[in-house]
Amino acid sequence: MNKSKSKPMLFISYRHNIASFIAKVRHCLIRQAEIDCYFHKEDRKAGEFPKALTEAIKNSDFFIFFLSSDTKDSPWQLEEIDYWLELHEEKTDKIVVVNLGEEDLPINRPNLGKEDMPINRANLQDVERIKIANYQSASTNAHLDCAKEIFRLLRFNAASFDDLPTSIDSRYEKDIIKLYKENNDILPLEFIAKGYPQKWPEACSFRNVDNYKFIQNPLNQEIYGKYRSDDSCINVDARLNQQFDEAESRASLIPLTLPEAGPRSKILDFPNTLRVAILVSGGIAPGINAVISAITDRHCTYEMEYKNKKSGNRLHNVEILGCIEGFNSLCSDGGRIISLDIEQIRASANRGGSLLPTARADQLLNKDPVMREKLLFKIVNKLKDRQINILYIIGGEGSMRATHAIWTIYKQQYPNRCLSVIGIPKTMDNDILWVWQSFGFLSAVEKARQNIIQLSTEVISNPRLGIMQLFGSSSGFVVSHAALGSNVCDLALIPELTFKMRDLCKYMGELISERLSSAKQNNMVNHSPYALIVISEIAIPEDFEDYINVEYVGLTPDEKNELKRFKRNKRKVLGQTPDALRSAGLKLVSKVLQKYIKEVMGKGDKNALGPELSSLPPGTPADYWKNFRVVTNEPRHLIRSMKPTVSDVAYGVRLGTMAVDMALAGYTDCMVSQWLTEYVVVPLKLVVLGRKQVPQEGIFWRTVVSKTGQIKYESLTGIPIIERRKMKKTQ
């Protein structure tokens, strides 16, 4: 065993005609325990041993041998186990044989005759086996049963399966659509192994389950709008491929759809007292109260219409509960769930903030499966004990992941109980997949634009370099939209951009030098050597390690640790952005710029920041820059707490209303959303695949960098130099 590894390694040996099943098993194994699994997706011939395969066998602690009816025709599997046994001293207690559907399949071991790889004649017939039947059926949980049995034999302390992907990818919806279409709606193995649905998923619903009874919807279509049919769906891709490439043309015809949101003619026959809980998770955003108000109003409407019908003396009493401080209300011992005052909620619909106090869901995203399981079990047991029928969760990407995990565990624990779990997308970052724009985003961009313009007034009037830090834990939608909309920014730094401080300093130095020269030449009062930068909260320079320990930047130990963790996590943040990481990014950008302007430009000290920043902008008057200031501004919390615009109030009301319609219609484990021009229901299996980011090759981002002028340096654009030259010629 490799002592340097932090996790045990399982080597998986299999025949490639069962690769999709193995990929699903691997996903289950990794989500249930702190382990690594290696399986090679490339087919190979006997005698071929790629270096990666050799290293994986060498570093593995356990060997999982998948035995199928075709194993006798796959001599490379026997090579793999012989090599593993040679390196691991024939430890057959570390081997698990998984028998896929055969009662008694002998292993006839050929004489492979490899001189460089002695054959260890381990008798696999004596190794304890797992019998997995019906593994080829897509409707069974054979892959999950298989993972459980492997853990049982290996004596691993494994958690329940939460069905979340093994990683959070930064993707764009168009890329996911392309992935499914180009692979004929069946994904490649590497994606299945990470937890992507093998095929485009259908929305989860009780509508086709025999155990559940449905009754007529009491809402009058003439008053409340026409019912949607169960077959009503929206194509996720509005593009029509008119190119002549045959493969692409076929791909464009593969239908990938989402159910249309709205009331159905039949709704679930819930108990006479319907218990509904509303939970707000994450930071606040303009429009939360509009969503809460819409949910309560729609439930009251259903209750009223039931009573007006007086059909069979049926009662439909709704009890609406509020979860205080997000998921803490469900997973902490002192968590509070209270009855909501309907009139108070209605009066708050147009206000900023959240009537229900909120909190982050980071504890539910714990990497330790066992710790994560304990919290999830607390939540599902509390939902069961409080007899909650519908749970509405208003939150961002992390909250949607937690929502999907809660539903998965609840279904495993209480398969015969009916719980509808509906997500409503809320994030200032606009980074949730399958949401055209999250509510609150437009309000945030408008307020950010106003703040940027105000800061520009300050730095123009009293010449300075201003830096404003906005939202953006993984994406730069707020920064890029606000920079483009304000028309006064010189630089936009977003998480998608891996910029370097040396380019940033050179660009800003040249810019303010040119503006000072222009002001002197024109001798006009409206000319000023100012500059304005807008950055996201994790706009961390790629070369931060060059400055992490220098005294003038002044990073604290916590800030240094968060920067190192950020690098280890491949520049990704899971959950809330740590305050220390946010402050570290702002310090790095502002302090290094200040040093460059005052020491390099102001004193002419070419060695102040090293050889890469030794050249001065042309015509630099050193005396002027000695006292030039860099100022920072952080209006994030002021933006969050603003009153929502009319568009976000209307949007929130529509989302809340349709969330109720879909929950009563029997849908669960899904999110209501506006996709393109329609309101839809998105399976959470699709939502949790990753975070949306600004595509750097897209027209929108290229418009931003052209507008700000940062196109001069490649690391400030994310655009290859050939493309930048083309853009310059067209300007």
Buried (B, 14 or more C-beta within 10 A) or exposed (E): EEEEEEEBBBBBBBBBEBBBBBBBBBBBBBBBBBBBBBBBEEEEEBEEBEEEBEEBBBBBBBBBBBBBEEBBEBBBBBBBBBBBBBBBEBBBEBBBBBBBBEEEBEBEBEEBEBEEBEBBEBEBEEBEBBEBBEBEEEEEBBBBBBBBBBBEBBEBEBBBBBBBBBEBBBBBBEEBBBBBBBBEBEBBBEBBBBBBBBBBBBBBBBBEEEEBEBBEBBBEEEEBEEBBEBEBBBBBBEEEBEEEEEEBEEBBEBEBBBBBBBBBBBBBEBEEEBBBBBBBBBBBBBBBBBBBBBBBBBBBBBBEBBEEEEEEEEEBEBBBBBBBBBBBBBBBEEBEBEEBBBEEBBEBBEBBBBBBBBBBBBBBBBEEBBEBBEBBBBBBBBBBEEEBBBBBBBBBBBBBBBBBBBBBBBBBBBEEEBBBBBBBBBBBBBBBBBBBBBBBBBBBBBBBBBBBBEBBEBBBEEBBBBBBBBBBBBBBBBBBBBBBBBEBBBBBBBBBBEBBBBBBBBBBBBBBBBBBBEBEEEEEEEBBBBBBBBBBBBBBBBBBEBBBEBEBBEBEEBBBBBBEEBEEEEBBBBBBBBEBBBBBBBBBBBBBBBBBBBBBBBEBBBEBBEEBBEEBBEEBEEEBBBEBEBBBBBBBEEBBBBBBBEBBBBBBBBBBBBBBBBBBBBBBBBBBBBBEEBBBBBBBBBBBBBBBBBBBEEEEBBEBBBBBBBBBBBBBBBBEEEBBEEBEEEE
